[in-house]
Amino acid sequence: MVAVEMQHITKHFGHVLANHDVDFHVSEGEIHALVGENGAGKSTLMHILYGLYQPDSGSIAIREHSVSIPSPSQAIGLGIGMVHQHFMLIPPLTVLENIILGNEPVTGVGILDLAHAEEQIKTLLERYHVDVDLHARIETLSVGIQQRVEILKLLYRNANILILDEPTPVLTPQETDALFETLHGLQAQGKTIILITHKLHEVMAISNSVTVMRRGKVIATCPTTQTSHTELSRQMVGHELALLPPLSGEPSHEPGLVLEGISALNDRHLPALRDVSLSIAKGEILGIAAVEGNGQSELVEVITGIRKPTEGRIIIDGINASSADQMPPISHIPEDRQKRGLVLDFTLKENLLLGRQHENAFHGMLLFHDRSVEKFAETTLRTFDVRPPDSRRRCRNLSGGNQQKVVIGREMTKDSHLIVAAHPTRGLDIGAIDFVHRTLLKERSRGKSILLVSSDLDELMTLSDRIEVMFGGRIVLTRKTRETTLRELGQYMTGTASS
């Protein structure tokens, strides 16, 4: 039986056509992957299925019955649930309280019946072989466990069709394995699962069928066994993606960045970095792997001068930046491009000048050289493939991938020998990811020192000469990339192995 059938779905947002005459169907009891670049229309389509958006035209049938889904509550009533990329959990509440929130059982006299709720949820835990402490507070749990709680929320509400939006980018390999085991268990119980993802190796590993979208249209739907990683990537971007060049040439013996015994506090004035020492040679990419909240964000802030260390020295290009009056120039790709990398209401030209407005190339004694600034902006937008390459366009009106290219274009054209890249491909599609990777490799070949912080272990393994793992604010593992595995990195990231 067909669990979901969406026919001729069209959706506009102003002048933007997000979905164009889309046909999408999923068989009951299968794991179906939905893939495509950013802006391909896949999230819009699933938001329509979940009742967050209303289609301009088209029809939806659930188990061969025509339905209208005007709201998420209506979707839940039809047995459709969605786990969003950013979890909808209340950190101070317990697992049990989060699961029943909005659907609390009460006694006959209107009193909250937590004991009955706990009985119901324990039955779900046994049926679906999920292990979660119902009395633990959400803020104390790992991302992987929080994700299980989101799934339990849907099961508690009797969801039979589960939509998961990009569920693995922040998971360790062990947590990803645990998630896939849970999904296979749900499938064995007859649940239908739709997985929105851009990780094609995961598509090949777990899905029964796959739909590819591009520019608001469905390009292909087929059993996963009848396609390949290469074919899916070609369908997503519309052309063949060449393989990344292998790391070539050995890093020099000259260090570009040295940290000696760095300690620092977080925003709550608690220890975030504890006696961290590391070195990056010129022409080397050092990858930092860590579960969120283990000091990697504070490490980036200390190196880039945003946060002051309480102890230790930072040496950049032989200069003690800890005591220097002025920091040596650093190219910084921040983890949150909208918070730290851009002013969204500025034009692209203005954003390309941020932090560079004092460079001699752009101004005279008092005024900017408009012609020099305009030429720089046009060249950078063209070189870094920002679309559309209109220097007068507001940054807010660009897609996330193109906003990231603006940041990268500004930072890669700086006269600096050190690049600090924090999650540079987070939220980007396969084409934009490929572009960022090639840019970083090009800068490595030019002899720059690169610190790469990423939650994507595949990215770290592909780009890094060496990888260091942070746990509890300390470096707990250092390995040459070719001498480690994803599983070993995951063990150190979660503290289940010790150096």
C-alpha positions in Angstrom: 0.0 0.0 0.0 1.1 3.6 -0.7 1.6 5.4 2.6 2.0 8.9 1.2 1.0 10.2 -2.3 1.4 13.8 -3.2 0.3 14.8 -6.7 1.0 18.0 -8.7 2.1 19.9 -5.6 3.0 23.5 -6.4 4.1 26.2 -3.9 5.2 29.8 -4.4 6.7 32.1 -1.9 6.2 35.5 -3.5 8.0 35.3 -6.9 10.0 32.2 -5.8 8.7 28.8 -7.1 9.7 26.4 -4.3 7.7 23.3 -5.6 6.7 22.9 -9.2 4.1 20.2 -10.1 5.8 17.7 -7.7 4.7 14.1 -7.6 6.0 12.2 -4.5 5.0 8.8 -3.2 6.3 6.5 -0.4 5.3 2.9 0.1 4.1 1.8 3.5 6.8 0.3 5.8 9.8 1.6 3.8 12.7 4.0 4.6 12.6 6.6 1.8 15.4 9.1 1.3 14.6 12.6 0.0 17.7 14.4 -1.3 18.6 17.6 -3.2 20.7 20.7 -2.9 19.7 23.7 -0.7 16.7 25.3 -2.3 15.7 22.2 -4.2 12.3 22.2 -2.5 12.6 19.1 -0.4 12.0 20.8 3.0 9.1 22.8 1.6 7.5 19.6 0.3 7.8 17.9 3.7 6.5 21.0 5.5 3.4 20.8 3.3 3.0 17.1 4.3 3.3 18.1 7.9 0.8 21.0 7.7 3.3 23.8 8.2 2.7 25.2 4.7 -0.4 24.9 2.4 0.2 24.1 -1.3 -1.1 26.5 -3.9 -2.3 23.5 -5.9 -2.1 19.7 -5.8 -3.5 16.9 -3.7 -2.4 14.6 -0.8 -3.5 11.1 0.0 -2.5 9.1 3.1 -3.0 5.4 2.7 -5.0 6.0 -0.4 -7.5 8.4 1.3 -7.6 12.0 0.1 -6.8 14.4 3.0 -6.4 18.1 3.8 -3.6 19.0 6.2 -4.1 22.6 7.4 -1.9 22.3 10.5 0.7 20.1 12.3 -2.0 19.1 14.7 -4.1 17.7 11.8 -1.0 16.0 10.5 -0.4 14.3 13.9 -4.0 13.3 13.9 -3.4 11.5 10.6 -0.4 9.7 12.1 2.3 12.0 10.5 5.2 13.2 12.8 8.3 15.3 12.0 11.7 15.5 13.8 13.1 18.9 12.9 16.8 19.6 12.3 16.8 21.8 15.4 15.2 19.8 18.2 12.0 21.2 19.8 12.8 20.2 23.3 12.8 22.1 26.6 16.2 21.7 28.2 15.3 22.0 31.9 12.5 19.5 31.7 12.9 15.8 32.0 12.6 13.3 29.1 9.1 12.2 30.4 7.9 15.8 30.6 9.1 16.6 27.1 7.5 13.6 25.6 4.0 14.3 27.0 4.2 18.1 26.7 1.0 19.2 24.9 -0.6 15.8 25.2 -0.6 15.3 29.0 -2.8 12.5 30.4 -5.1 13.5 33.3 -7.2 11.7 35.8 -10.9 11.9 35.9 -10.8 15.0 38.1 -8.3 16.8 35.8 -5.1 16.1 37.7 -1.9 15.3 35.7 -1.3 11.6 35.7 2.4 11.2 35.4 2.4 7.6 36.5 0.1 6.5 33.7 2.2 8.5 31.2 5.3 6.7 32.4 3.7 3.3 32.0 2.7 4.1 28.4 6.2 5.3 27.5 7.9 2.4 29.1 5.8 0.1 26.9 7.0 2.1 23.9 10.6 1.7 25.1 10.2 -2.0 25.3 8.4 -2.4 22.0 10.9 -0.3 20.0 14.0 -1.3 21.9 14.9 2.2 22.8 17.0 2.9 26.0 16.4 6.3 27.6 16.3 7.5 31.2 12.8 9.1 31.5 13.8 11.1 34.5 17.0 12.7 33.1 16.8 16.4 32.2 17.2 17.1 28.5 20.1 19.5 29.1 22.2 16.6 30.5 21.8 14.3 27.5 23.9 13.9 24.4 22.6 15.0 21.0 22.0 11.3 20.0 19.8 10.7 23.1 17.9 13.9 22.5 17.1 12.7 19.0 15.7 9.5 20.4 13.5 11.6 22.7 12.1 13.5 19.6 11.3 10.2 18.0 9.6 8.9 21.2 7.5 12.1 21.2 6.1 11.0 17.8 5.6 7.4 18.8 3.7 8.6 21.9 1.4 10.4 19.6 0.8 7.3 17.5 2.7 8.5 14.5 3.1 5.9 11.7 4.8 8.2 9.2 8.0 9.7 10.5 9.8 12.6 8.7 13.4 13.2 9.9 15.1 16.4 8.6 18.9 16.0 8.4 19.2 13.8 11.5 22.9 12.9 11.5 25.2 16.0 10.9 25.9 16.5 14.6 26.0 12.8 15.6 29.1 10.7 16.2 29.5 7.5 14.1 28.3 5.5 17.2 25.2 7.7 17.6 24.5 7.4 13.8 24.7 3.6 14.1 22.3 3.7 17.1 19.9 6.0 15.1 19.9 3.6 12.1 19.3 0.7 14.4 16.3 2.5 15.9 15.0 3.3 12.4 15.3 -0.3 11.3 13.4 -1.3 14.4 10.7 1.1 13.7 10.5 -0.1 10.1 10.2 -3.7 11.3 7.2 -2.6 13.4 5.5 -1.3 10.2 6.5 2.4 10.5 7.1 4.5 7.3 10.1 6.8 7.5 11.1 9.7 5.2 14.7 10.8 5.6 15.8 14.3 4.4 19.5 14.2 4.0 22.5 15.3 1.9 24.8 12.4 3.0 24.6 10.1 0.1 26.6 7.3 1.7 23.9 7.2 4.4 21.2 7.1 1.7 22.9 4.1 0.2 23.3 2.4 3.6 19.8 2.7 5.0 17.1 3.6 2.5 14.9 1.3 0.4 14.1 4.0 -2.1 15.2 7.6 -2.9 13.7 10.7 -4.5 16.0 13.4 -6.0 14.8 17.0 -6.2 16.4 19.9 -8.1 15.1 23.4 -8.4 11.7 22.6 -7.1 11.1 19.5 -9.3 11.4 15.8 -8.9 14.3 14.6 -11.0 14.1 10.9 -10.2 12.6 8.3 -7.9 13.9 4.7 -7.8 14.8 1.8 -5.5 18.2 2.6 -3.8 19.7 -0.6 -5.2 19.2 0.7 -8.7 21.3 3.8 -8.3 24.7 4.9 -6.9 26.4 7.6 -5.0 27.8 9.1 -8.2 24.5 9.0 -10.0 22.7 10.7 -7.1 25.2 13.5 -6.9 25.0 14.0 -10.6 21.2 14.2 -10.5 21.3 16.6 -7.5 23.6 19.2 -9.1 22.9 18.6 -12.8 26.4 17.6 -13.7 29.3 15.3 -12.7 31.3 16.3 -9.7 35.0 15.6 -10.1 36.8 13.8 -7.2 38.6 16.0 -4.8 42.4 15.9 -5.4 44.3 13.9 -2.8 46.4 15.8 -0.2 49.7 16.5 -2.0 53.0 17.6 -0.6 54.1 17.4 3.0 53.5 20.4 5.4 56.6 22.4 6.1 58.4 22.1 9.4 57.7 25.8 10.1 54.8 26.4 12.4 52.1 28.9 11.4 50.2 28.6 14.7 51.3 27.4 18.1 49.2 27.3 21.3 51.0 26.8 24.6 49.0 25.8 27.7 45.9 27.7 26.8 43.1 27.8 29.3 39.9 29.9 29.0 36.4 30.3 30.6 33.1 30.0 28.8 30.2 32.6 28.9 29.1 31.2 32.3 32.6 31.8 33.7 33.3 28.0 33.9 36.4 26.3 32.5 36.0 25.7 28.8 39.7 25.1 27.7 42.1 23.3 30.0 45.8 23.5 29.2 45.4 23.2 25.4 48.6 23.0 23.4 48.8 22.4 19.7 50.7 23.3 16.6 49.8 23.7 12.9 52.6 23.8 10.3 52.4 26.0 7.2 50.8 24.0 4.4 48.9 21.8 6.9 45.2 21.3 7.8 44.6 20.3 11.4 41.1 19.0 12.0 39.4 19.4 15.4 36.7 16.8 16.2 34.4 17.2 19.2 30.9 16.8 20.3 29.2 20.2 20.7 30.1 21.9 24.0 33.6 20.4 24.6 35.6 23.6 24.1 35.9 23.8 20.3 33.9 27.0 20.0 35.9 28.7 22.7 39.1 27.5 21.1 38.2 29.2 17.8 37.3 32.4 19.8 40.6 32.5 21.6 42.6 32.0 18.5 40.7 34.7 16.6 40.9 37.2 19.5 37.2 37.1 20.3 37.8 35.6 23.8 40.7 36.2 26.1 42.6 33.2 27.5 43.2 33.0 31.3 46.5 31.3 30.8 48.9 30.4 28.0 50.4 31.8 24.8 49.3 32.1 21.2 52.0 32.4 18.6 51.0 33.2 15.0 53.8 33.4 12.4 56.3 33.7 15.2 54.6 36.6 16.8 53.3 36.2 20.4 49.7 37.3 19.7 48.9 37.1 23.4 50.9 40.2 24.2 51.1 41.9 20.9 49.4 45.3 20.5 47.7 44.1 17.3 46.8 40.5 16.2 48.4 39.2 13.0 45.8 39.0 10.2 43.6 35.9 10.5 41.1 34.6 8.0 38.1 33.4 10.1 35.1 31.5 8.8 32.8 31.5 11.8 30.4 28.7 12.7 27.4 31.0 12.6 27.7 33.0 9.4 24.6 35.2 10.2 25.7 36.0 13.7 29.4 36.5 13.3 30.2 36.6 9.6 27.7 38.9 8.0 25.4 41.9 8.4 22.3 40.7 6.6 20.9 44.1 5.8 24.2 45.3 4.3 24.9 44.8 0.6 27.3 42.2 -0.7 29.9 44.9 -1.4 29.6 46.2 2.2 29.9 42.7 3.6 33.0 42.0 1.6 34.6 45.0 3.3 33.8 44.0 6.9 37.0 44.0 8.9 38.9 45.1 5.8 37.8 48.7 5.5 41.2 50.0 6.7 43.2 48.2 4.1 45.1 50.6 1.9 43.7 49.1 -1.3 40.3 50.4 -0.5 40.7 53.9 0.8 42.7 57.1 0.6 43.3 59.6 3.3 39.6 60.2 4.1 37.4 58.5 1.5 36.9 55.0 0.0 38.1 54.4 -3.5 34.7 53.4 -4.9 36.1 52.1 -8.1 38.6 49.8 -6.3 36.0 48.6 -3.9 33.5 47.8 -6.7 36.2 46.0 -8.8 37.2 43.9 -5.7 33.6 43.0 -5.0 32.8 42.1 -8.6 36.0 40.0 -9.0 35.4 38.2 -5.6 31.7 37.4 -6.3 32.6 36.0 -9.7 35.6 34.0 -8.5 33.7 32.5 -5.6 30.6 31.8 -7.7 28.2 33.9 -5.6 24.7 33.8 -7.2 23.5 36.3 -8.3 26.9 38.2 -8.5 25.2 41.6 -7.8 27.3 43.6 -5.4 24.4 45.9 -4.5 22.1 43.1 -3.5 21.2 42.7 0.2 22.9 39.8 1.8 19.6 38.7 3.5 18.2 37.9 0.0 20.8 35.2 -0.7 20.5 31.5 0.0 22.6 30.1 2.9 25.1 28.6 0.5 25.7 31.9 -1.3 25.9 33.7 2.0 28.7 31.3 3.0 30.5 32.0 -0.3 30.5 35.7 0.5 32.2 35.0 3.9 34.7 32.6 2.2 35.4 35.1 -0.6 36.2 37.9 1.9 38.3 35.7 4.2 40.3 33.8 1.5 41.3 37.0 -0.2 42.8 38.4 3.0 46.6 38.8 3.3 46.8 36.2 6.1 48.8 33.0 6.6 46.3 31.4 9.1 42.8 30.3 8.3 40.4 29.3 11.1 37.4 27.5 9.6 34.6 26.5 12.0 32.0 24.2 10.5 32.5 25.8 7.1 30.0 23.6 5.3 27.3 23.3 7.9 23.8 23.5 6.3 25.3 23.6 2.7 24.3 21.3 -0.2 26.6 19.0 -2.0 27.7 21.5 -4.7 28.5 24.2 -2.2 30.3 21.7 0.0 32.5 20.6 -2.9 33.3 24.3 -3.6 34.3 25.0 0.0 36.5 21.8 0.2 38.4 22.7 -3.0 38.9 26.3 -1.7 40.5 25.0 1.5 42.7 22.6 -0.3 43.9 25.3 -2.6 44.8 27.5 0.3 46.7 24.6 1.9 48.7 24.2 -1.3 49.6 27.8 -1.0 51.3 27.2 2.3 48.6 28.5 4.7 48.0 27.0 8.1 44.4 25.9 8.5 42.5 24.9 11.6 39.3 23.1 10.6 36.6 22.5 13.2 33.8 20.3 12.0 31.1 18.0 13.4 31.3 16.1 10.0 33.9 13.4 10.6 33.9 12.5 6.9 34.9 16.1 6.1 37.7 16.0 8.6 39.0 12.6 7.3 38.9 14.0 3.7 40.6 17.3 4.3 42.9 17.0 7.3 46.5 16.0 7.5 46.1 15.4 11.3 43.0 15.2 13.6 42.9 16.1 17.2 39.9 15.2 19.4 38.6 17.5 22.2 36.7 16.3 25.2 36.0 18.2 28.3 38.1 21.2 27.1 41.2 19.1 26.6 43.0 17.5 23.6 42.5 13.8 24.3 43.8 12.3 21.0 46.2 13.3 18.2 46.4 11.2 15.1 47.6 11.4 11.5 44.4 11.1 9.5 45.6 7.9 7.7 46.3 6.3 11.1 42.8 6.6 12.6 39.2 5.6 11.9 35.8 7.1 12.3 35.0 4.7 15.1 38.2 5.5 17.1 37.4 9.3 16.8 33.9 8.7 17.9 35.0 6.8 21.0 37.3 9.6 22.1 34.7 12.3 21.3 32.2 10.6 23.6 34.7 9.8 26.4 34.4 6.1 26.0 38.1 5.7 25.3 41.1 7.3 27.0 44.5 8.3 25.7 
